[in-house]
């Protein structure tokens, strides 16, 4: 099996993504259930992490700016690594991601090990 990175993106400014504590609890459970189902299939790589909205960007000019802000509303909120036979299988796993219910998306990218030439 190969490893794939799943990046979770959503519009953090959307009213649909503003939640009460009870809604946040329900969302967290749906994430735990989804990730648990991947783990139960033996397809979980790194369980990943949520990402803070704060950060810095180091540019090619060596200038460091506040970030990771870009000219769009979409937020990169977290990631996991999964194991799958190919990218299509990884995309099938992504179809159950709770971020999709809120209008977000999952970017699926193959991991290329450092010792593998391409």
Secondary structure, DSSP 8 states (H G I E B T S, - for coil): -EEEEEEEEEETTSGGG---HHHHHHHHHHHHHHHHHHHHTT-B----EE--S-EEEE-TTS-EEEES--SSSEEEEEEEEEEESSHHHHHHHHTT-GGGGGT-EEEEEE---TTS--
